[in-house]
Amino acid sequence: MKTKLITAICVVSLLGAGATPCLASSDDDMQVVTDAIIVRPACLVATVVGSALFIVALPFAAMSKSVKKTAHQLVVRPARATFSRPLGDMEALNDN
């Protein structure tokens, strides 16, 4: 019995070694899933928090005449990353 079991394990190992591995998903699929589940909600939170920070910083930005730059950094960039970026395009997060 022991000999048959060892022989069966060896045969299965040899057959399994010659098989070509196939993956159920590619990197692109994982990027889309990661973007939809993790990155987009985080960008939405960043947009909401950035909007609140912009309201707090608005008087100081107005005094220094940097309202446009402050709005772009705190509101526009996270909003673009959330709503206008193609799904799965992580490279667009680095664009200014």
Secondary structure, 3 states (H helix, E strand, C coil): CHHHHHHHHHHHHHHHHHCCCCCCCCHHHHHHHHHHHHHHHHHHHHHHHHHHHHHHHHHHHHHCCCHHHHHHHHHHHHHHHHHCCCCCCCHHHCCC
